[in-house]
Amino acid sequence: MIIHQFYDMGLAHASYAVIRNGSMVVIDPARDPQPYYDFATLHEAQITGVIETHPHADFVSSHLEIHQKTGATIYVSKLVDAEYPHETFDDGDVISLSDIKLIAINTPGHSPDSICILVEDENGKQTDIFTGDTLFVGDVGRPDLRENAGNITALKKDLARQMYHSTRDKLMKLPHHVTVYPAHGPGSLCGKNISPDLSSTIGRELRENYALQLMDEMHFVQLLTTDQPFIPRYFGYDVELNKKGADSVEENILAVPRIDHRVFKNDVLIVDTRPSAQFKKGHVAGAINLQDGGRFETWLGSVINPDEPFYLMAGDAEKLEVVIRKTAKIGYEKNIISAQVVPHEVATVTTPVFDLAHFEANPDKYTIIDARNWGEINEGKLFEHALTIPLPELRERLNEIPTNKPIVVHCAAGYRSAAGSSIIAAKITAVPVYDMGEVVTKYLN
């Protein structure tokens, strides 16, 4: 038996291939199916099945595309009420992969329709479990993403109660040696305490995972429903898209218009993905700076609404294709009015340079915006009189920002302040808007 993990750093997403005697099953595939085809070819295997542990909120899955390409059967819980061709896969159902078994376990908690997949080897020994967003290394899945999305909606407290029983009555009773393969690693917004390790064992999780320690149900519910990360705008959209099944990623990417504009429609967002230093030296009027980097996809889907059109820009043609593909990972590629290299002849708006010495000598002469997340803000403000507006809320709360003083935006490292200052400057032109950038780290020590 071969078990292989595919890991997408940008979305902190893990998917898997299981191969036995020439047959391959893919679990929780990413938007681009090509790596799974390549892996099957490398091992001279045929993809016979695709398993979805639940309709994912944070990325678009290629389950339908793989089915259409290979004829592989899609397996998913009956509770999903999936709109694509599938076979239901629930408690006790078995997929035989030659002489090994993949066994479904219903584990509601992260979502009402979550399942895990237990592997039983050729000798009948339980060896591995694919836990989706139910159990992570060091954490369990957050319970607050399905209050308004999916076929079945549920209050977070109800899902937290279900998670308590899914972990205690099912997963924690498995043999300690069973290897745990989750769908996410650190940086994912599907949990709040995910370890850097990308696999574990049931025994280790019993010892080290805060959510699996001895506690009653009420304490567990309170623990799980507090201090969760923010919910990006695109999460509900992706749940619905994954329930239907997405179009071919390559066809959609090819359909993105590559048109060089010099004049842009009013009130349509322009997303410039270059590094902040380049953006500040010259950008198109009204553009916002969402830099291509480790979490570009998440911030794109946190700042922009799922039904909102936008222009997409990069520094050169190669980088442009990269960000188009990243946009497609969350299903936003159809929102792109056009993708183009930054037109330097009209990218003439510059960003004023932040003067740290003047700021420190005259802090009362600035309006300070704290663009960090609420969890960070609640641990303590860096500047007493700062307005607290997390980046995902900024576009809707611009009217709260006074315009009688220069504005300084800070976060914790520089990415969010670059984005935030550009969002403010695109709408507020009466006063200078500064990005504090990486200098903010001196205040964190």
N, C-alpha and C positions, 0 to 999 in steps of 0.2 A: 504493500500500500504506500502510495505517495500522497503526502499532504503538503501543499505549497501555499504560502501566503503572498499575496500581492498587496503592496502598501502604497497608498497615495499620501504623501506628506502634506500636501496643501489642504486636504480635507480630513487628515488624520483617519483615513478610512482603510480598513483591512477587508479584503475579499479572499476567497480560497478556492483551490482546486483539489479534489480528491480523485485519485486515479487507482484503479485496481483492474489488472488483467485487460488493459486496452479500453476500459470504459472510464469516462470522466464526468464528474458532477461539479458544477460551479456554484458557489454559495455567495450570495450578496454581491453580484458583480457591479463594477463601476460603469460609468456611461460608455466608455470606449471598450468594446468587446475584443479588440484585436489581440491584447496580451493573452487572453484565454485561448484564442485560436492558435496563436504561436506556441503556447505551452502544450496544447494537445498535439500539434504537429511534431514538436520536439520529442514527445514521448510516444508517438505513434498510437495515439488514443482518439476515441470518438467521444464528443460531448453528447451525452445521453440525457442529462438532466440539469436543471437550474433550480436552486432553492432560494426563495426569498424569506428571510426570517420575519419580515414585517414590511409594510410600505414605508420606505425610508424618508425622513424629513430633510436630511442635510445633503443629499446628492441624488442624481437621477441614475437609475439602474438600467442596465442593458438587457434585462431578462427577456423582454419581448423580442428584441432584435436578435438575440442568440437563438431563440426558438424559431424565428422566421428564417434564419440562415442555416441552421443545422438540423432542425426538426426536434431538438431536445425538448423534453417535457418540462414545463414549469410547475413546480410544487410550491404551494402556499397554503396557509391556514384558510379554512372555509369562512372564518370570521372576517376576512378581508373583503369578501364579496368582489373578488377581482374581476375586471372587465376584459381581460385577455384570456386566451385559451390556457387552461391549467388543470391540474389535478389537486384536489385538496390533500393536505398533509397535516394531520393533527394527532393528538395523543395516541400513541401506540401504532400509528401507521409506519410502514417500513418500506424503504427503497433498498432493494438488493443490488449491490454493485459487485457482480461476480459472487464471491463467497464472503463478503463483508456486508454488514447492515448499517444503514443510516436510519435512525429511529427518531420520530417526531415527539417532542415534549412541549405541550402548551405552557407558556410562561408569561401570562399577562402581567403588566406592571409598567414597563416603558410605554407600551401601547396595549390596547385590549386584545390585539391579534398577534402578539409576539409568540414565536416558537424558538426552541433550541433544537439542535440536531446532535444526538448521541451516536457515536461510532462504536460498533461492536465488531471486533476482528474475526478472522476465520476460525478462531478457537472459542468464540463466544464471550471473549473478555471485553469489558467496557474500557476503551482506551482514550478516547478524545471526545470533546464536546464543542460544537460551534454555538456560541451563546448570543450572537447578534448584538442587540443593544440591551440585553437583559443583564448580563454580568460582564463587567470589564475587569481589567487588572487593577485592583485597588478601589473599585467603585461599582455601582449598579446604574442602570439607565435612569435618567430623569423622568418623572411621571407627568410632566405638565405640557407635553407637546400635542396631546390629542383632545384638548378641550373643545377645539373648534375645527378639527380636520379629520378626514377619514370616514369610512363607512360607519364606524362606531365611535362616538365621542364619549368621553368620560372625564369627570372631575379629577383633578390631580390627587386629591386625598383618597378617592376611591381606587385609583391606579396604584398609589403608594401602598394601600392595604393589600392589593393583589400582588404587588412585588414582594411584600413581606412573606406571603404564603408561597409564591413561586420559588423564592430562594430557600425558605425553611423546609417546605414540604417536598421539594423536588431536587433542586441543585445541590443543596448542602448534604443530602443523603447519598450522593454518588461517592464511589471509592476515591480516596484521597489522591491516588496516582493519576487520575483522569486529567489529561491536558486540556486547558481552557484556551480556546481561540475566539477572541471577541471581534466585533466589527469595527472597533475604534481604538485609537491610542491617544496619547496626550495632545491637548489642543482642541479636541473635539468638543463641541458645545452640547453633546448628548449626555455628558456627565460633568461632575464638578471636581473630581479628585482622581482622575485617571492617571495611572502609573506610566512612566516612560517605557516599561517593558511591554512587549506586544504579544506575549503569551504567558501562561501561568499554569498552575494546577489547582484542583479543588482544595487540596490540603493547604497550599500556601494561602489561598484566599480565605479559608476558614481561620487561619492564624492572623492575617495581616489586613484584610479588607474591613474597613470601619463599618460597612453596612451589614456585614455578616456576623458581627459580634453579638453577644448575649444581650437582648433588650426586648421589651414587650412591644406589641404592635403600635400602641399610641406613640411611644418614643420614636420608633422607626419612622412612622408617618411624619412626625414633626421634623425629624432629622432630614428626611428626603425631600420635603417640600419647602425647605428654607435654603437661602443662599445659592440657588441654582443660577447659572449664567443667563444672560438675556436671550431672547428668542429672535433670531434673524427673521426678516420679513418673508423670506422665500420658503421657510420651513413648511407651512401649510400647503403652499402651492406644490411643492415637491411630493408631499404625501399623496395629493390628488393625482398628480401626473404619474407617479409610480403605481397607483391603483389601476390606472388606465393602460399604462405601458407607453414608453416613449418612442418617438420616431427614430429612424436611422441617424446616428450621430454624424456620419460622414456626409450624408445627403444634406442635413441641416447646416453643417459647417460650410459646405460648398455653396449653399444658397445665400449665405451672408453677403450682402452687397459690399464690394470693395470699390468705393467711389471717393474720389478726391474732392472734398468740398472746400470752398473758400468762404462761403456764406452759409450760415447755419440757421435753422428754424428757431424762432423765439420760443422760450420756455421749454425747449427740449434739452435734456441734460447732456453735457459733453464730459466723457470720462477719459481723462489723460492718465495713462498707466506708467509714465516714465518715472525714474527716480526723482525725489523731491527737489534735489539740487538743480536738475535740468528744468523741471517745471517752473521753478521760481525765476529762472533766467529768462523765460519767455513762454507764454502759453496763450491759447485762444481765449478771448474774453468770455467769461462765464463758465469756463471749464473747472472741474473739480479733480483733485489729484488722489486717485486710488492706485497706489504704486503696485506694480506686479511684484509679488514676493511670496513668502511662505503661506499667507492666508488671504490672498487676493480674492478667491472665490467667495469666501465667507463674508468679507467686507463688502463686496459688490452686492451680495444678496441681503446685506444688512442695511445698506444705505438706499438701495433702489428697490422699488416695488415690483412685484412679479409681472404686472401689466404695463409697466412704464417703458416707453421707447427711449433709446439713448444713442448717441454717437460714441464710438469706441476708438481710441487713439493709442499709438505706441511710437517708440523712437525710430524703428526701422521695420521693414517688411517681415523679417523673421520673428521679431518680438511680437508683431501684430498677430501672426498666426498662433503664437503661443497663447496670447490672452483670449483670442477667439475660442480656442479649445477649452481653456479654463472656464470661460463663460458658459460653454455648453455643459460642463459638469453639473451645473445647478439648473439647467434648463432655460437659461436666459438668452440663448443665441438668437431666437426669433425676435427679441426685443431690439436687436441692433439695427438701427436705421442704415448706418454704413460704418465700415471699419476702414481706417486710413492711417497712414504715417502722419505725424504732426506736421501741418503745413506751416513751415517756419516763417514764410513771408507774412502771414497774418497772426502768428503766435507772438505777439508783441507786448502783451501785458506782463509786467514783472511783479514780483512779490517783494515788499520792503524787507530789508535786513533787520533782524532783531538785535537790539543793543542791550546786552545783558547788564552792563554797568549802569546804564541809565535806568533800566527797570528796577534794579536792586536799590538804587538811590532814591527812586521816586515811585514806589509800587502803587501809591494811591492815585497816581495819574493814569493808571491803566484799568480797563475792565478785563478781568481774568476769567477765562472759560476753562473749566476742568472737564475734559472730554473722555475721561476714563469711564469704565463700567461701574455700575452701582456697588458691586462687591468691593472694588478698590476704594471707591469714594467713602463707603461706610466704615472702612478701616481707618480713615483719617484724611482730612483735606491737607494738601501741601501749602495752600495759601488761604488764610482764614476767610477772606472776603470773596473768594472765587464763586462764580456761578457754576453750578453743577449741571451740565448737560451732556450726558454720554453721547458719543458719536452717532449711534443708530437713531437717536431722537433729535438730532441737531436740526435737520431740515424743517421739521415741523415746529421747532421752538425758536426760530430766528427772531420772532417778534418780541421775545423776552430779553434780548440783548440791547442794552443802552448804546446809543450812538453819540454820546457826548465826550467820549474819551477813546484813545487808541485801544485796540483790542488785542489781547495776547491769549493764545490757545496752548494748553499743555495737556499731555497725557502721561505715560510712564516711560516711554522710550523714543517716541518721535513719529511713529507711523500714523497714529490717530490724530495727532496734532497737525500733521501735514494735511491730512484729509479734511479735518475740521476747519482749519484756517482757510482752506480753499473754498469750502462750502459757504462760509461766512462772507468771504471777500467777493464771491460771485454775486451776492445779493446786497451786501452793505458796502457802499462806496464812499460814504461821507467821512469816514475816518480810516486810518491805516489799520490793517489786520496783520498781526505778526504770528509766526509759528515759533514757539519756544524750542521745538525740536529736541535733540538729544541732551541739550544742556539741563533738562529737567532732572536727569539722573543724579545730579549733585544734591538735589533736595530730597532724594529718596533714601539717602544713607543716614 
